Amino acid sequence: LKIKGSEIISIVGPSGSGKTTLMNLIGCLDKVTTGSLKIGDNDVASLEEIDLIKIRRENIGFIFQRFYLIPTLTVRENVELAQATQRIIHLQDGKVVPKEKSDLYY
């Protein structure tokens, strides 16, 4: 299965056919146990959790069945909050560090 960055796809099938498993693998939420899964040039089966976090943050968007929104915010504010995390800086050892240089940035 190859999905280009500009494509919009739909995963459909009967209950128990593996839709959730596939989405959890593509989203790097579950570990690949056999075969391989590449996102861009990254073979995600061999990556550490910190690298998977970066891939999820920078390349993957989720809309869960249960939306997991902050109830006191509007939907728009929830989306804006997620986008804002892409622009923030991180404190490391008491110093302000650009997120690109901080391995601790989640």
C-alpha positions in Angstrom: 0.0 0.0 0.0 1.5 3.3 -1.0 -0.1 6.6 -0.1 1.2 9.9 -1.5 1.3 13.0 0.7 -1.4 14.7 -1.3 -3.8 11.8 -1.4 -6.9 11.4 0.7 -7.9 7.7 1.2 -10.6 5.8 3.0 -10.2 2.4 4.8 -13.4 0.4 4.6 -14.4 -3.1 5.5 -16.5 -5.3 7.7 -16.0 -5.5 11.4 -12.9 -7.5 12.2 -11.2 -7.1 8.9 -8.2 -5.2 10.3 -9.1 -1.5 9.7 -8.2 -0.4 13.2 -5.0 -2.5 13.2 -3.9 -1.0 9.9 -4.6 2.5 11.1 -2.8 1.9 14.4 0.2 0.6 12.4 0.2 3.6 9.9 -0.2 5.9 12.9 2.8 4.4 14.7 0.5 3.6 17.6 1.2 -0.2 17.4 4.5 -1.9 16.6 5.0 -3.8 13.4 5.7 -7.5 14.2 6.2 -8.9 10.7 6.9 -7.3 7.4 7.9 -3.7 7.1 6.3 -0.3 7.3 7.9 2.8 5.9 6.8 6.4 6.4 8.8 8.5 4.0 12.3 7.1 4.2 11.9 5.7 7.8 11.4 2.0 8.5 9.2 2.6 11.6 9.7 -1.0 12.9 13.3 -0.1 13.8 12.7 3.3 15.4 12.8 4.2 19.0 9.7 5.8 20.7 11.2 9.3 20.5 11.6 9.0 16.7 8.0 7.6 16.4 6.7 10.6 18.4 8.5 13.0 15.9 7.0 11.1 12.9 3.5 11.3 14.4 3.9 14.9 15.3 5.2 16.0 11.9 3.6 13.6 9.4 0.4 12.1 10.7 -3.0 13.6 11.6 -5.6 11.7 13.6 -9.3 12.0 14.0 -10.4 9.4 16.5 -13.9 8.0 16.9 -13.8 9.5 20.3 -12.5 12.9 19.5 -10.4 13.5 22.7 -11.0 17.2 22.5 -10.5 19.6 25.4 -14.2 20.2 26.3 -13.7 23.8 27.3 -12.4 24.7 23.9 -14.2 24.9 20.5 -13.2 22.4 17.8 -11.3 25.2 16.1 -9.4 26.0 19.3 -8.5 22.4 19.7 -7.1 22.3 16.2 -5.2 25.5 16.7 -3.8 24.2 19.9 -2.4 21.2 18.1 -0.9 23.4 15.4 0.6 25.7 18.0 2.6 22.8 19.4 4.5 22.8 16.1 5.8 26.3 16.7 6.7 26.3 20.4 10.1 26.2 22.0 11.1 23.9 24.8 13.0 24.4 28.0 15.9 22.1 28.4 18.3 22.3 31.4 16.8 25.7 32.3 17.6 27.2 28.8 15.2 28.0 26.0 16.0 25.7 23.1 14.4 25.7 19.6 12.3 22.6 19.3 14.4 21.4 16.4 17.4 21.0 18.7 15.6 19.5 21.6 15.4 15.7 21.8 13.0 16.1 24.8 10.4 17.9 22.8 7.2 15.9 22.7 
